[in-house]
Amino acid sequence: MREKVQQVIDEIRPSLQADGGDVELVDIEGGVVKVRLTGACAGCPMSQMTLQMGIERLLKQRLPEVERVENVQDVPGSTS
């Protein structure tokens, strides 16, 4: 399933990158896909809408086993 999720994310990434943002796959736990929004997406007030109406909608459409998508925030003070 990870490869299929990554393929869909790779389709979405150019649109986000065009606006200075990006998304990376962090983990999959059951039907929950965990991603990290980075760049301009990380601080954007519209990031929740991008996550739900863009990334989550497309993943659910292509992969019915996906239940939801969560944005994993960096831990303060981390160096990632």
PyMOL Python script that loads the backbone (N, CA, C, O; Angstrom):
from pymol import cmd

cmd.read_pdbstr("""\
ATOM      1  N   MET A   1       0.830  -1.195   0.000  1.00  0.00           N
ATOM      2  CA  MET A   1       0.000   0.000   0.000  1.00  0.00           C
ATOM      3  C   MET A   1       0.876   1.261   0.000  1.00  0.00           C
ATOM      4  O   MET A   1       0.513   2.277  -0.593  1.00  0.00           O
ATOM      5  N   ARG A   2       2.017   1.184   0.663  1.00  0.00           N
ATOM      6  CA  ARG A   2       2.891   2.361   0.754  1.00  0.00           C
ATOM      7  C   ARG A   2       3.281   2.870  -0.639  1.00  0.00           C
ATOM      8  O   ARG A   2       3.291   4.076  -0.885  1.00  0.00           O
ATOM      9  N   GLU A   3       3.598   1.946  -1.538  1.00  0.00           N
ATOM     10  CA  GLU A   3       3.998   2.361  -2.894  1.00  0.00           C
ATOM     11  C   GLU A   3       2.848   3.060  -3.618  1.00  0.00           C
ATOM     12  O   GLU A   3       3.065   4.047  -4.321  1.00  0.00           O
ATOM     13  N   LYS A   4       1.632   2.553  -3.449  1.00  0.00           N
ATOM     14  CA  LYS A   4       0.471   3.162  -4.097  1.00  0.00           C
ATOM     15  C   LYS A   4       0.211   4.564  -3.552  1.00  0.00           C
ATOM     16  O   LYS A   4      -0.067   5.492  -4.310  1.00  0.00           O
ATOM     17  N   VAL A   5       0.306   4.707  -2.224  1.00  0.00           N
ATOM     18  CA  VAL A   5       0.118   6.016  -1.602  1.00  0.00           C
ATOM     19  C   VAL A   5       1.190   6.985  -2.104  1.00  0.00           C
ATOM     20  O   VAL A   5       0.887   8.131  -2.434  1.00  0.00           O
ATOM     21  N   GLN A   6       2.436   6.526  -2.161  1.00  0.00           N
ATOM     22  CA  GLN A   6       3.530   7.383  -2.621  1.00  0.00           C
ATOM     23  C   GLN A   6       3.311   7.823  -4.068  1.00  0.00           C
ATOM     24  O   GLN A   6       3.625   8.962  -4.415  1.00  0.00           O
ATOM     25  N   GLN A   7       2.783   6.949  -4.909  1.00  0.00           N
ATOM     26  CA  GLN A   7       2.508   7.309  -6.299  1.00  0.00           C
ATOM     27  C   GLN A   7       1.503   8.445  -6.388  1.00  0.00           C
ATOM     28  O   GLN A   7       1.682   9.373  -7.177  1.00  0.00           O
ATOM     29  N   VAL A   8       0.444   8.378  -5.583  1.00  0.00           N
ATOM     30  CA  VAL A   8      -0.570   9.433  -5.595  1.00  0.00           C
ATOM     31  C   VAL A   8       0.032  10.741  -5.066  1.00  0.00           C
ATOM     32  O   VAL A   8      -0.206  11.808  -5.633  1.00  0.00           O
ATOM     33  N   ILE A   9       0.802  10.660  -3.992  1.00  0.00           N
ATOM     34  CA  ILE A   9       1.448  11.851  -3.446  1.00  0.00           C
ATOM     35  C   ILE A   9       2.384  12.470  -4.481  1.00  0.00           C
ATOM     36  O   ILE A   9       2.454  13.692  -4.609  1.00  0.00           O
ATOM     37  N   ASP A  10       3.093  11.635  -5.207  1.00  0.00           N
ATOM     38  CA  ASP A  10       4.005  12.149  -6.247  1.00  0.00           C
ATOM     39  C   ASP A  10       3.250  12.892  -7.347  1.00  0.00           C
ATOM     40  O   ASP A  10       3.807  13.790  -7.979  1.00  0.00           O
ATOM     41  N   GLU A  11       1.988  12.526  -7.581  1.00  0.00           N
ATOM     42  CA  GLU A  11       1.174  13.246  -8.566  1.00  0.00           C
ATOM     43  C   GLU A  11       0.768  14.628  -8.048  1.00  0.00           C
ATOM     44  O   GLU A  11       0.641  15.576  -8.823  1.00  0.00           O
ATOM     45  N   ILE A  12       0.569  14.732  -6.746  1.00  0.00           N
ATOM     46  CA  ILE A  12       0.120  15.969  -6.118  1.00  0.00           C
ATOM     47  C   ILE A  12       1.266  16.963  -5.930  1.00  0.00           C
ATOM     48  O   ILE A  12       1.062  18.173  -6.027  1.00  0.00           O
ATOM     49  N   ARG A  13       2.450  16.462  -5.664  1.00  0.00           N
ATOM     50  CA  ARG A  13       3.596  17.297  -5.290  1.00  0.00           C
ATOM     51  C   ARG A  13       3.897  18.447  -6.242  1.00  0.00           C
ATOM     52  O   ARG A  13       4.172  19.547  -5.763  1.00  0.00           O
ATOM     53  N   PRO A  14       3.863  18.264  -7.568  1.00  0.00           N
ATOM     54  CA  PRO A  14       4.185  19.397  -8.452  1.00  0.00           C
ATOM     55  C   PRO A  14       3.279  20.612  -8.246  1.00  0.00           C
ATOM     56  O   PRO A  14       3.736  21.750  -8.357  1.00  0.00           O
ATOM     57  N   SER A  15       2.005  20.379  -7.949  1.00  0.00           N
ATOM     58  CA  SER A  15       1.088  21.496  -7.703  1.00  0.00           C
ATOM     59  C   SER A  15       1.482  22.251  -6.444  1.00  0.00           C
ATOM     60  O   SER A  15       1.459  23.481  -6.420  1.00  0.00           O
ATOM     61  N   LEU A  16       1.841  21.518  -5.404  1.00  0.00           N
ATOM     62  CA  LEU A  16       2.263  22.164  -4.158  1.00  0.00           C
ATOM     63  C   LEU A  16       3.598  22.874  -4.332  1.00  0.00           C
ATOM     64  O   LEU A  16       3.794  23.979  -3.826  1.00  0.00           O
ATOM     65  N   GLN A  17       4.511  22.236  -5.048  1.00  0.00           N
ATOM     66  CA  GLN A  17       5.831  22.818  -5.268  1.00  0.00           C
ATOM     67  C   GLN A  17       5.747  24.103  -6.087  1.00  0.00           C
ATOM     68  O   GLN A  17       6.567  25.005  -5.915  1.00  0.00           O
ATOM     69  N   ALA A  18       4.770  24.187  -6.968  1.00  0.00           N
ATOM     70  CA  ALA A  18       4.601  25.397  -7.780  1.00  0.00           C
ATOM     71  C   ALA A  18       4.261  26.601  -6.909  1.00  0.00           C
ATOM     72  O   ALA A  18       4.520  27.741  -7.294  1.00  0.00           O
ATOM     73  N   ASP A  19       3.678  26.350  -5.733  1.00  0.00           N
ATOM     74  CA  ASP A  19       3.330  27.420  -4.795  1.00  0.00           C
ATOM     75  C   ASP A  19       4.332  27.529  -3.649  1.00  0.00           C
ATOM     76  O   ASP A  19       4.079  28.233  -2.671  1.00  0.00           O
ATOM     77  N   GLY A  20       5.471  26.836  -3.761  1.00  0.00           N
ATOM     78  CA  GLY A  20       6.515  26.931  -2.747  1.00  0.00           C
ATOM     79  C   GLY A  20       6.374  25.956  -1.593  1.00  0.00           C
ATOM     80  O   GLY A  20       7.092  26.067  -0.599  1.00  0.00           O
ATOM     81  N   GLY A  21       5.461  25.003  -1.710  1.00  0.00           N
ATOM     82  CA  GLY A  21       5.262  24.020  -0.645  1.00  0.00           C
ATOM     83  C   GLY A  21       5.637  22.630  -1.103  1.00  0.00           C
ATOM     84  O   GLY A  21       6.168  22.442  -2.197  1.00  0.00           O
ATOM     85  N   ASP A  22       5.357  21.667  -0.263  1.00  0.00           N
ATOM     86  CA  ASP A  22       5.630  20.276  -0.605  1.00  0.00           C
ATOM     87  C   ASP A  22       4.926  19.376   0.410  1.00  0.00           C
ATOM     88  O   ASP A  22       4.435  19.849   1.435  1.00  0.00           O
ATOM     89  N   VAL A  23       4.884  18.105   0.122  1.00  0.00           N
ATOM     90  CA  VAL A  23       4.312  17.109   1.029  1.00  0.00           C
ATOM     91  C   VAL A  23       5.193  15.878   0.968  1.00  0.00           C
ATOM     92  O   VAL A  23       5.688  15.501  -0.094  1.00  0.00           O
ATOM     93  N   GLU A  24       5.379  15.260   2.119  1.00  0.00           N
ATOM     94  CA  GLU A  24       6.143  14.015   2.151  1.00  0.00           C
ATOM     95  C   GLU A  24       5.394  12.983   2.968  1.00  0.00           C
ATOM     96  O   GLU A  24       4.759  13.307   3.972  1.00  0.00           O
ATOM     97  N   LEU A  25       5.474  11.741   2.531  1.00  0.00           N
ATOM     98  CA  LEU A  25       4.845  10.631   3.234  1.00  0.00           C
ATOM     99  C   LEU A  25       5.695  10.281   4.449  1.00  0.00           C
ATOM    100  O   LEU A  25       6.896  10.038   4.325  1.00  0.00           O
ATOM    101  N   VAL A  26       5.066  10.258   5.624  1.00  0.00           N
ATOM    102  CA  VAL A  26       5.780   9.943   6.859  1.00  0.00           C
ATOM    103  C   VAL A  26       5.545   8.497   7.259  1.00  0.00           C
ATOM    104  O   VAL A  26       6.495   7.767   7.539  1.00  0.00           O
ATOM    105  N   ASP A  27       4.280   8.077   7.289  1.00  0.00           N
ATOM    106  CA  ASP A  27       3.961   6.741   7.766  1.00  0.00           C
ATOM    107  C   ASP A  27       2.540   6.378   7.347  1.00  0.00           C
ATOM    108  O   ASP A  27       1.752   7.241   6.960  1.00  0.00           O
ATOM    109  N   ILE A  28       2.230   5.095   7.430  1.00  0.00           N
ATOM    110  CA  ILE A  28       0.869   4.610   7.220  1.00  0.00           C
ATOM    111  C   ILE A  28       0.575   3.665   8.371  1.00  0.00           C
ATOM    112  O   ILE A  28       1.301   2.695   8.592  1.00  0.00           O
ATOM    113  N   GLU A  29      -0.500   3.953   9.106  1.00  0.00           N
ATOM    114  CA  GLU A  29      -0.922   3.095  10.218  1.00  0.00           C
ATOM    115  C   GLU A  29      -2.357   2.671   9.954  1.00  0.00           C
ATOM    116  O   GLU A  29      -3.288   3.458  10.126  1.00  0.00           O
ATOM    117  N   GLY A  30      -2.528   1.435   9.541  1.00  0.00           N
ATOM    118  CA  GLY A  30      -3.863   0.964   9.166  1.00  0.00           C
ATOM    119  C   GLY A  30      -4.339   1.761   7.969  1.00  0.00           C
ATOM    120  O   GLY A  30      -3.670   1.781   6.935  1.00  0.00           O
ATOM    121  N   GLY A  31      -5.485   2.420   8.089  1.00  0.00           N
ATOM    122  CA  GLY A  31      -6.011   3.239   7.007  1.00  0.00           C
ATOM    123  C   GLY A  31      -5.676   4.709   7.142  1.00  0.00           C
ATOM    124  O   GLY A  31      -6.219   5.543   6.418  1.00  0.00           O
ATOM    125  N   VAL A  32      -4.776   5.034   8.074  1.00  0.00           N
ATOM    126  CA  VAL A  32      -4.412   6.431   8.320  1.00  0.00           C
ATOM    127  C   VAL A  32      -3.059   6.725   7.670  1.00  0.00           C
ATOM    128  O   VAL A  32      -2.042   6.112   7.994  1.00  0.00           O
ATOM    129  N   VAL A  33      -3.085   7.679   6.749  1.00  0.00           N
ATOM    130  CA  VAL A  33      -1.858   8.100   6.071  1.00  0.00           C
ATOM    131  C   VAL A  33      -1.345   9.355   6.767  1.00  0.00           C
ATOM    132  O   VAL A  33      -2.077  10.334   6.913  1.00  0.00           O
ATOM    133  N   LYS A  34      -0.089   9.324   7.195  1.00  0.00           N
ATOM    134  CA  LYS A  34       0.511  10.464   7.881  1.00  0.00           C
ATOM    135  C   LYS A  34       1.495  11.134   6.934  1.00  0.00           C
ATOM    136  O   LYS A  34       2.413  10.505   6.408  1.00  0.00           O
ATOM    137  N   VAL A  35       1.276  12.428   6.733  1.00  0.00           N
ATOM    138  CA  VAL A  35       2.131  13.206   5.839  1.00  0.00           C
ATOM    139  C   VAL A  35       2.663  14.427   6.584  1.00  0.00           C
ATOM    140  O   VAL A  35       2.150  14.801   7.638  1.00  0.00           O
ATOM    141  N   ARG A  36       3.691  15.035   6.020  1.00  0.00           N
ATOM    142  CA  ARG A  36       4.216  16.284   6.557  1.00  0.00           C
ATOM    143  C   ARG A  36       4.167  17.320   5.443  1.00  0.00           C
ATOM    144  O   ARG A  36       4.763  17.141   4.381  1.00  0.00           O
ATOM    145  N   LEU A  37       3.446  18.407   5.703  1.00  0.00           N
ATOM    146  CA  LEU A  37       3.424  19.530   4.773  1.00  0.00           C
ATOM    147  C   LEU A  37       4.636  20.400   5.086  1.00  0.00           C
ATOM    148  O   LEU A  37       4.871  20.743   6.245  1.00  0.00           O
ATOM    149  N   THR A  38       5.402  20.756   4.064  1.00  0.00           N
ATOM    150  CA  THR A  38       6.622  21.519   4.269  1.00  0.00           C
ATOM    151  C   THR A  38       6.641  22.761   3.387  1.00  0.00           C
ATOM    152  O   THR A  38       5.739  22.978   2.579  1.00  0.00           O
ATOM    153  N   GLY A  39       7.668  23.560   3.552  1.00  0.00           N
ATOM    154  CA  GLY A  39       7.804  24.785   2.768  1.00  0.00           C
ATOM    155  C   GLY A  39       6.669  25.739   3.066  1.00  0.00           C
ATOM    156  O   GLY A  39       6.261  25.882   4.219  1.00  0.00           O
ATOM    157  N   ALA A  40       6.158  26.388   2.046  1.00  0.00           N
ATOM    158  CA  ALA A  40       5.073  27.355   2.215  1.00  0.00           C
ATOM    159  C   ALA A  40       3.813  26.707   2.779  1.00  0.00           C
ATOM    160  O   ALA A  40       3.011  27.380   3.427  1.00  0.00           O
ATOM    161  N   CYS A  41       3.627  25.413   2.543  1.00  0.00           N
ATOM    162  CA  CYS A  41       2.437  24.718   3.047  1.00  0.00           C
ATOM    163  C   CYS A  41       2.450  24.603   4.574  1.00  0.00           C
ATOM    164  O   CYS A  41       1.391  24.566   5.202  1.00  0.00           O
ATOM    165  N   ALA A  42       3.624  24.547   5.163  1.00  0.00           N
ATOM    166  CA  ALA A  42       3.738  24.328   6.606  1.00  0.00           C
ATOM    167  C   ALA A  42       3.081  25.445   7.404  1.00  0.00           C
ATOM    168  O   ALA A  42       2.479  25.179   8.445  1.00  0.00           O
ATOM    169  N   GLY A  43       3.178  26.671   6.950  1.00  0.00           N
ATOM    170  CA  GLY A  43       2.605  27.777   7.709  1.00  0.00           C
ATOM    171  C   GLY A  43       1.381  28.398   7.067  1.00  0.00           C
ATOM    172  O   GLY A  43       0.882  29.423   7.532  1.00  0.00           O
ATOM    173  N   CYS A  44       0.901  27.791   6.013  1.00  0.00           N
ATOM    174  CA  CYS A  44      -0.211  28.373   5.263  1.00  0.00           C
ATOM    175  C   CYS A  44      -1.539  28.141   5.978  1.00  0.00           C
ATOM    176  O   CYS A  44      -1.824  27.027   6.416  1.00  0.00           O
ATOM    177  N   PRO A  45      -2.358  29.200   6.096  1.00  0.00           N
ATOM    178  CA  PRO A  45      -3.658  29.023   6.737  1.00  0.00           C
ATOM    179  C   PRO A  45      -4.596  28.111   5.941  1.00  0.00           C
ATOM    180  O   PRO A  45      -5.579  27.613   6.489  1.00  0.00           O
ATOM    181  N   MET A  46      -4.313  27.894   4.686  1.00  0.00           N
ATOM    182  CA  MET A  46      -5.157  27.023   3.853  1.00  0.00           C
ATOM    183  C   MET A  46      -4.651  25.578   3.834  1.00  0.00           C
ATOM    184  O   MET A  46      -5.194  24.749   3.103  1.00  0.00           O
ATOM    185  N   SER A  47      -3.633  25.267   4.615  1.00  0.00           N
ATOM    186  CA  SER A  47      -3.035  23.935   4.558  1.00  0.00           C
ATOM    187  C   SER A  47      -4.021  22.833   4.948  1.00  0.00           C
ATOM    188  O   SER A  47      -3.962  21.738   4.390  1.00  0.00           O
ATOM    189  N   GLN A  48      -4.924  23.099   5.894  1.00  0.00           N
ATOM    190  CA  GLN A  48      -5.903  22.081   6.284  1.00  0.00           C
ATOM    191  C   GLN A  48      -6.846  21.772   5.118  1.00  0.00           C
ATOM    192  O   GLN A  48      -7.228  20.620   4.912  1.00  0.00           O
ATOM    193  N   MET A  49      -7.212  22.791   4.368  1.00  0.00           N
ATOM    194  CA  MET A  49      -8.064  22.572   3.205  1.00  0.00           C
ATOM    195  C   MET A  49      -7.306  21.796   2.128  1.00  0.00           C
ATOM    196  O   MET A  49      -7.860  20.896   1.498  1.00  0.00           O
ATOM    197  N   THR A  50      -6.047  22.146   1.923  1.00  0.00           N
ATOM    198  CA  THR A  50      -5.209  21.412   0.959  1.00  0.00           C
ATOM    199  C   THR A  50      -5.135  19.952   1.367  1.00  0.00           C
ATOM    200  O   THR A  50      -5.241  19.058   0.526  1.00  0.00           O
ATOM    201  N   LEU A  51      -4.956  19.713   2.651  1.00  0.00           N
ATOM    202  CA  LEU A  51      -4.840  18.355   3.156  1.00  0.00           C
ATOM    203  C   LEU A  51      -6.126  17.568   2.920  1.00  0.00           C
ATOM    204  O   LEU A  51      -6.081  16.452   2.401  1.00  0.00           O
ATOM    205  N   GLN A  52      -7.272  18.139   3.296  1.00  0.00           N
ATOM    206  CA  GLN A  52      -8.538  17.412   3.214  1.00  0.00           C
ATOM    207  C   GLN A  52      -9.129  17.389   1.810  1.00  0.00           C
ATOM    208  O   GLN A  52      -9.517  16.329   1.320  1.00  0.00           O
ATOM    209  N   MET A  53      -9.201  18.538   1.165  1.00  0.00           N
ATOM    210  CA  MET A  53      -9.875  18.614  -0.132  1.00  0.00           C
ATOM    211  C   MET A  53      -8.975  18.206  -1.295  1.00  0.00           C
ATOM    212  O   MET A  53      -9.467  17.886  -2.377  1.00  0.00           O
ATOM    213  N   GLY A  54      -7.690  18.215  -1.083  1.00  0.00           N
ATOM    214  CA  GLY A  54      -6.769  17.830  -2.140  1.00  0.00           C
ATOM    215  C   GLY A  54      -6.189  16.449  -1.918  1.00  0.00           C
ATOM    216  O   GLY A  54      -6.548  15.493  -2.605  1.00  0.00           O
ATOM    217  N   ILE A  55      -5.291  16.352  -0.956  1.00  0.00           N
ATOM    218  CA  ILE A  55      -4.539  15.118  -0.726  1.00  0.00           C
ATOM    219  C   ILE A  55      -5.452  13.979  -0.269  1.00  0.00           C
ATOM    220  O   ILE A  55      -5.448  12.902  -0.865  1.00  0.00           O
ATOM    221  N   GLU A  56      -6.236  14.217   0.790  1.00  0.00           N
ATOM    222  CA  GLU A  56      -7.096  13.154   1.322  1.00  0.00           C
ATOM    223  C   GLU A  56      -8.146  12.713   0.303  1.00  0.00           C
ATOM    224  O   GLU A  56      -8.373  11.516   0.124  1.00  0.00           O
ATOM    225  N   ARG A  57      -8.780  13.668  -0.360  1.00  0.00           N
ATOM    226  CA  ARG A  57      -9.821  13.339  -1.335  1.00  0.00           C
ATOM    227  C   ARG A  57      -9.267  12.455  -2.453  1.00  0.00           C
ATOM    228  O   ARG A  57      -9.887  11.460  -2.826  1.00  0.00           O
ATOM    229  N   LEU A  58      -8.108  12.818  -2.981  1.00  0.00           N
ATOM    230  CA  LEU A  58      -7.516  12.047  -4.074  1.00  0.00           C
ATOM    231  C   LEU A  58      -7.064  10.666  -3.604  1.00  0.00           C
ATOM    232  O   LEU A  58      -7.262   9.675  -4.308  1.00  0.00           O
ATOM    233  N   LEU A  59      -6.464  10.596  -2.425  1.00  0.00           N
ATOM    234  CA  LEU A  59      -6.035   9.294  -1.912  1.00  0.00           C
ATOM    235  C   LEU A  59      -7.232   8.376  -1.695  1.00  0.00           C
ATOM    236  O   LEU A  59      -7.177   7.202  -2.060  1.00  0.00           O
ATOM    237  N   LYS A  60      -8.311   8.886  -1.108  1.00  0.00           N
ATOM    238  CA  LYS A  60      -9.503   8.066  -0.870  1.00  0.00           C
ATOM    239  C   LYS A  60     -10.147   7.628  -2.181  1.00  0.00           C
ATOM    240  O   LYS A  60     -10.659   6.515  -2.297  1.00  0.00           O
ATOM    241  N   GLN A  61     -10.111   8.516  -3.155  1.00  0.00           N
ATOM    242  CA  GLN A  61     -10.694   8.215  -4.461  1.00  0.00           C
ATOM    243  C   GLN A  61      -9.928   7.072  -5.138  1.00  0.00           C
ATOM    244  O   GLN A  61     -10.534   6.165  -5.708  1.00  0.00           O
ATOM    245  N   ARG A  62      -8.618   7.124  -5.074  1.00  0.00           N
ATOM    246  CA  ARG A  62      -7.782   6.114  -5.737  1.00  0.00           C
ATOM    247  C   ARG A  62      -7.595   4.847  -4.904  1.00  0.00           C
ATOM    248  O   ARG A  62      -7.491   3.745  -5.443  1.00  0.00           O
ATOM    249  N   LEU A  63      -7.552   5.020  -3.574  1.00  0.00           N
ATOM    250  CA  LEU A  63      -7.275   3.899  -2.680  1.00  0.00           C
ATOM    251  C   LEU A  63      -8.345   3.841  -1.588  1.00  0.00           C
ATOM    252  O   LEU A  63      -8.203   4.500  -0.557  1.00  0.00           O
ATOM    253  N   PRO A  64      -9.409   3.067  -1.794  1.00  0.00           N
ATOM    254  CA  PRO A  64     -10.522   3.014  -0.840  1.00  0.00           C
ATOM    255  C   PRO A  64     -10.114   2.599   0.571  1.00  0.00           C
ATOM    256  O   PRO A  64     -10.835   2.884   1.527  1.00  0.00           O
ATOM    257  N   GLU A  65      -8.972   1.931   0.714  1.00  0.00           N
ATOM    258  CA  GLU A  65      -8.520   1.497   2.038  1.00  0.00           C
ATOM    259  C   GLU A  65      -8.010   2.657   2.902  1.00  0.00           C
ATOM    260  O   GLU A  65      -7.813   2.494   4.106  1.00  0.00           O
ATOM    261  N   VAL A  66      -7.799   3.820   2.289  1.00  0.00           N
ATOM    262  CA  VAL A  66      -7.389   5.006   3.050  1.00  0.00           C
ATOM    263  C   VAL A  66      -8.609   5.585   3.755  1.00  0.00           C
ATOM    264  O   VAL A  66      -9.605   5.919   3.115  1.00  0.00           O
ATOM    265  N   GLU A  67      -8.523   5.701   5.081  1.00  0.00           N
ATOM    266  CA  GLU A  67      -9.625   6.242   5.885  1.00  0.00           C
ATOM    267  C   GLU A  67      -9.494   7.751   6.070  1.00  0.00           C
ATOM    268  O   GLU A  67     -10.472   8.491   5.966  1.00  0.00           O
ATOM    269  N   ARG A  68      -8.267   8.194   6.346  1.00  0.00           N
ATOM    270  CA  ARG A  68      -8.041   9.629   6.521  1.00  0.00           C
ATOM    271  C   ARG A  68      -6.559   9.935   6.366  1.00  0.00           C
ATOM    272  O   ARG A  68      -5.710   9.044   6.356  1.00  0.00           O
ATOM    273  N   VAL A  69      -6.279  11.240   6.245  1.00  0.00           N
ATOM    274  CA  VAL A  69      -4.905  11.716   6.121  1.00  0.00           C
ATOM    275  C   VAL A  69      -4.661  12.712   7.243  1.00  0.00           C
ATOM    276  O   VAL A  69      -5.476  13.605   7.475  1.00  0.00           O
ATOM    277  N   GLU A  70      -3.539  12.558   7.939  1.00  0.00           N
ATOM    278  CA  GLU A  70      -3.177  13.458   9.029  1.00  0.00           C
ATOM    279  C   GLU A  70      -1.870  14.152   8.702  1.00  0.00           C
ATOM    280  O   GLU A  70      -0.961  13.557   8.122  1.00  0.00           O
ATOM    281  N   ASN A  71      -1.787  15.424   9.082  1.00  0.00           N
ATOM    282  CA  ASN A  71      -0.549  16.184   8.953  1.00  0.00           C
ATOM    283  C   ASN A  71       0.240  16.025  10.234  1.00  0.00           C
ATOM    284  O   ASN A  71      -0.244  16.365  11.313  1.00  0.00           O
ATOM    285  N   VAL A  72       1.455  15.508  10.122  1.00  0.00           N
ATOM    286  CA  VAL A  72       2.334  15.319  11.270  1.00  0.00           C
ATOM    287  C   VAL A  72       3.239  16.546  11.357  1.00  0.00           C
ATOM    288  O   VAL A  72       4.012  16.825  10.441  1.00  0.00           O
ATOM    289  N   GLN A  73       3.133  17.269  12.460  1.00  0.00           N
ATOM    290  CA  GLN A  73       3.954  18.460  12.653  1.00  0.00           C
ATOM    291  C   GLN A  73       5.329  18.070  13.179  1.00  0.00           C
ATOM    292  O   GLN A  73       5.479  17.072  13.883  1.00  0.00           O
ATOM    293  N   ASP A  74       6.316  18.862  12.831  1.00  0.00           N
ATOM    294  CA  ASP A  74       7.647  18.658  13.390  1.00  0.00           C
ATOM    295  C   ASP A  74       7.618  18.960  14.875  1.00  0.00           C
ATOM    296  O   ASP A  74       6.875  19.830  15.329  1.00  0.00           O
ATOM    297  N   VAL A  75       8.421  18.247  15.619  1.00  0.00           N
ATOM    298  CA  VAL A  75       8.560  18.513  17.048  1.00  0.00           C
ATOM    299  C   VAL A  75       9.397  19.770  17.213  1.00  0.00           C
ATOM    300  O   VAL A  75      10.465  19.872  16.610  1.00  0.00           O
ATOM    301  N   PRO A  76       8.940  20.742  18.021  1.00  0.00           N
ATOM    302  CA  PRO A  76       9.729  21.961  18.209  1.00  0.00           C
ATOM    303  C   PRO A  76      11.146  21.639  18.655  1.00  0.00           C
ATOM    304  O   PRO A  76      11.364  20.827  19.554  1.00  0.00           O
ATOM    305  N   GLY A  77      12.098  22.287  18.014  1.00  0.00           N
ATOM    306  CA  GLY A  77      13.487  22.073  18.358  1.00  0.00           C
ATOM    307  C   GLY A  77      14.150  20.950  17.578  1.00  0.00           C
ATOM    308  O   GLY A  77      15.350  20.715  17.724  1.00  0.00           O
ATOM    309  N   SER A  78      13.365  20.245  16.737  1.00  0.00           N
ATOM    310  CA  SER A  78      13.965  19.180  15.934  1.00  0.00           C
ATOM    311  C   SER A  78      14.734  19.787  14.774  1.00  0.00           C
ATOM    312  O   SER A  78      14.521  20.945  14.415  1.00  0.00           O
ATOM    313  N   THR A  79      15.616  19.013  14.200  1.00  0.00           N
ATOM    314  CA  THR A  79      16.452  19.521  13.112  1.00  0.00           C
ATOM    315  C   THR A  79      16.176  18.778  11.825  1.00  0.00           C
ATOM    316  O   THR A  79      17.114  18.390  11.130  1.00  0.00           O
ATOM    317  N   SER A  80      14.934  18.572  11.492  1.00  0.00           N
ATOM    318  CA  SER A  80      14.601  17.860  10.255  1.00  0.00           C
ATOM    319  C   SER A  80      14.397  18.804   9.108  1.00  0.00           C
ATOM    320  O   SER A  80      14.111  18.368   7.993  1.00  0.00           O
TER     321      SER A  80
END
""", "prot")
cmd.dss("prot")
cmd.show_as("cartoon", "prot")
cmd.util.cbc("prot")
cmd.orient("prot")
